[in-house]
Amino acid sequence: MTLLMGVAFVGVVFFTSMLSGVFGMAGGLVLLWFLLMMFPASTAMAVHGVIQLTSNASRAWLSRRFIVWRIVALMALGVLSAAGLLLLFNYTPNAATVSLLIGLLPILVWTPRHWFQLDAHRASHAFCCGIASGGLTIAAGVSGPLIDIFFVRSQMDRRQVVATKAMIQVVAHSIKILFYVGAALALSAGEWSIVLLAAPFAMLGTQTGTRILHRLTDANFRTWTRWIVTGIGVFYFLQGVYLLIR
């Protein structure tokens, strides 16, 4: 990694962490795209997991009083189950597959709410959310829009949604790092130094985004989330198609 790429990486980490601090997702999507340009897919997943773990952990800490811990515990069991299944099938990612999976995610944010009878407050639903979101986090790197469909019928406000999702993703990204630990160990000491240097900027970006979040209304929060995730998803899908054709 050159010095210029290292500086760009730190800047991207700050911006994407701020974006996630506001909307609870979207930032991770942008960061993963940047990492896929720099590293092989498995290595990008590992680095992405480290940065997202830092960003989500700081966001969860800042909003800790809003976390619904019962939901987090049930989803964590689901994430562990998903990781076990992917290990069983010896899953290995590639850039085209990851791009197509992420490109299809925006469909979920436009699906009418009345189509879903899902509620994260129900134990079975929370567990299933853990399996689905955990599997997608490990396979494609992110799962924010998928987690959202389990919250659309809940009475949680935007702060509870962002805080609970952040804690769920702390668990999911921790397990993702372990899943790709072999690829992580392949990075040089210099590359890991830059990754670790970027970690404080992830926390700083999260703090900035959290301040912005408190100024949004619930309606603006949901509207902006839809359009941002959709734009990113379209870009990913087109990239995935291009990679397959090439």
C-alpha positions in Angstrom: 0.0 0.0 0.0 1.5 3.3 -1.1 1.5 6.4 1.1 -1.1 8.1 -1.2 -3.4 5.0 -0.9 -2.9 5.0 2.9 -4.0 8.6 3.2 -7.0 7.9 0.9 -7.8 4.9 3.0 -7.9 6.9 6.3 -10.1 9.6 4.6 -12.5 7.0 3.3 -12.7 5.3 6.8 -13.6 8.7 8.4 -16.3 9.5 5.8 -17.9 6.1 5.7 -17.9 5.9 9.5 -19.7 9.2 9.6 -22.2 8.0 7.1 -22.9 4.9 9.1 -23.1 7.0 12.3 -26.0 8.9 10.7 -27.9 6.0 8.9 -26.7 2.9 10.7 -25.4 1.5 7.4 -24.3 2.7 3.9 -20.8 3.6 5.1 -19.8 0.0 5.2 -21.0 -0.5 1.6 -18.8 2.3 0.4 -15.8 1.2 2.4 -16.0 -2.4 1.1 -16.0 -1.1 -2.5 -12.8 0.8 -1.8 -11.1 -2.2 -0.2 -12.1 -4.5 -3.1 -10.0 -2.2 -5.3 -7.0 -2.6 -3.0 -7.1 -6.3 -1.9 -8.3 -9.7 -2.9 -11.9 -10.4 -1.8 -11.0 -12.4 1.3 -8.4 -9.9 2.5 -10.8 -7.0 1.9 -13.4 -8.8 4.0 -10.9 -9.2 6.9 -9.8 -5.5 6.8 -13.4 -4.4 6.4 -14.3 -6.4 9.4 -11.7 -4.7 11.6 -12.7 -1.2 10.5 -16.4 -1.9 10.8 -15.9 -3.5 14.2 -14.3 -0.3 15.4 -16.9 1.9 13.9 -19.9 -0.1 15.1 -18.4 -0.6 18.6 -17.9 3.1 19.0 -21.4 3.8 17.7 -22.9 1.2 20.0 -21.0 2.7 23.0 -22.1 6.2 22.2 -25.7 5.1 22.0 -25.5 2.3 24.6 -28.6 3.4 26.5 -30.7 2.8 23.5 -29.6 -0.8 22.8 -32.2 -3.5 23.1 -30.0 -6.3 24.6 -32.5 -9.1 24.4 -32.7 -8.7 20.6 -28.9 -8.6 20.3 -28.5 -11.9 22.3 -31.0 -13.8 20.1 -29.4 -12.5 16.9 -25.9 -13.3 18.1 -27.0 -17.0 18.3 -28.2 -16.8 14.7 -24.9 -15.2 13.5 -22.9 -18.0 15.1 -25.2 -20.6 13.4 -24.7 -18.9 10.0 -20.9 -18.9 10.4 -20.9 -22.6 11.2 -22.9 -23.3 8.0 -20.5 -21.3 5.8 -17.5 -23.1 7.3 -19.2 -26.4 6.6 -19.5 -25.4 2.9 -16.0 -23.9 2.8 -17.3 -20.6 1.4 -14.7 -18.4 -0.4 -15.8 -14.9 -1.7 -14.9 -13.2 -5.0 -15.4 -9.6 -6.1 -18.2 -10.4 -8.6 -20.3 -12.5 -6.2 -19.9 -9.9 -3.4 -20.8 -7.0 -5.8 -24.0 -8.8 -7.1 -25.1 -9.7 -3.6 -24.7 -6.1 -2.3 -26.3 -4.8 -5.5 -29.5 -6.7 -4.8 -29.8 -5.4 -1.2 -31.6 -2.1 -2.1 -34.7 -4.2 -3.2 -35.3 -4.7 0.5 -35.5 -1.1 1.4 -38.2 -0.4 -1.2 -40.3 -3.5 -0.4 -43.7 -2.3 1.1 -43.7 -2.6 4.8 -47.0 -4.5 4.8 -45.4 -7.4 3.0 -43.4 -8.3 6.1 -44.8 -9.8 9.2 -41.4 -9.7 10.9 -40.7 -8.2 14.3 -37.3 -8.3 15.9 -39.0 -8.3 19.3 -40.2 -11.9 18.6 -37.6 -14.5 19.7 -37.9 -16.7 16.6 -37.7 -13.7 14.2 -34.6 -12.2 16.0 -32.9 -15.6 15.7 -33.7 -15.9 12.0 -32.5 -12.3 11.5 -29.2 -13.3 13.0 -28.8 -16.3 10.7 -29.7 -14.3 7.6 -27.8 -11.1 8.4 -24.8 -13.1 9.8 -24.6 -15.2 6.7 -24.8 -12.1 4.4 -22.2 -10.2 6.5 -19.7 -13.1 6.1 -20.5 -13.8 2.5 -20.9 -10.3 1.2 -19.4 -8.1 4.0 -22.6 -6.1 4.9 -26.2 -6.8 5.8 -27.7 -3.5 7.0 -30.8 -3.4 4.7 -31.6 -7.0 5.5 -31.5 -6.3 9.2 -33.8 -3.4 8.7 -36.8 -5.5 7.5 -36.9 -7.1 11.0 -37.3 -3.7 12.5 -40.0 -2.1 10.3 -42.9 -3.3 12.5 -41.2 -2.5 15.8 -42.0 0.6 17.8 -38.3 1.5 18.1 -37.3 5.0 17.2 -34.3 5.9 15.0 -31.8 5.9 18.0 -32.8 2.5 19.2 -32.6 1.1 15.6 -29.2 2.5 15.0 -27.8 1.5 18.4 -29.2 -2.1 18.3 -28.1 -2.6 14.8 -24.6 -1.3 15.7 -24.3 -3.9 18.5 -25.6 -6.7 16.3 -22.9 -5.8 13.7 -20.2 -5.7 16.4 -21.0 -9.4 16.8 -21.2 -10.1 13.1 -18.0 -8.4 12.1 -16.1 -10.0 15.0 -17.1 -13.4 13.7 -16.3 -12.3 10.1 -12.8 -11.4 11.2 -12.3 -14.9 12.6 -13.8 -16.4 9.5 -11.2 -14.7 7.3 -8.3 -14.8 9.8 -6.1 -16.6 7.3 -6.4 -13.8 4.8 -5.9 -11.2 7.5 -2.6 -12.8 8.6 -1.4 -12.5 5.0 -1.2 -8.7 5.2 2.2 -7.2 5.8 3.0 -5.4 9.1 3.1 -2.1 7.2 -0.4 -2.6 5.8 -1.8 -3.5 9.2 -0.1 -0.4 10.6 -2.2 1.8 8.3 -5.4 -0.2 9.1 -4.8 0.3 12.8 -3.9 4.0 12.2 -7.3 4.4 10.6 -9.2 2.9 13.5 -9.3 6.2 15.6 -10.7 8.0 12.5 -13.5 5.4 12.4 -14.4 6.4 15.9 -14.1 10.1 15.1 -16.3 9.7 12.1 -18.9 7.8 14.1 -19.0 10.6 16.7 -19.6 13.2 14.0 -22.3 11.1 12.4 -24.1 10.5 15.7 -24.4 14.3 16.3 -26.0 14.6 12.9 -28.4 11.7 13.6 -29.8 13.4 16.6 -30.8 16.4 14.4 -32.8 14.3 11.9 -36.5 13.4 12.2 -37.5 9.7 11.9 -39.1 10.5 8.5 -36.0 12.1 7.1 -33.9 9.3 8.5 -35.8 6.6 6.6 -36.1 8.6 3.4 -32.4 9.4 3.1 -31.5 5.8 4.0 -33.5 4.4 1.2 -32.1 6.7 -1.5 -28.4 6.4 -0.4 -28.5 2.6 -0.1 -30.3 2.4 -3.5 -27.7 4.5 -5.3 -24.8 2.5 -3.8 -26.6 -0.8 -4.6 -27.1 0.1 -8.3 -23.4 0.9 -8.6 -22.4 -2.4 -7.0 -24.8 -4.4 -9.2 -23.4 -2.9 -12.4 -19.9 -3.6 -11.2 -20.8 -7.2 -10.5 -22.3 -7.6 -14.0 -19.1 -6.1 -15.5 -16.9 -8.4 -13.5 -18.8 -11.4 -14.6 -18.8 -10.4 -18.3 -15.1 -9.6 -18.2 
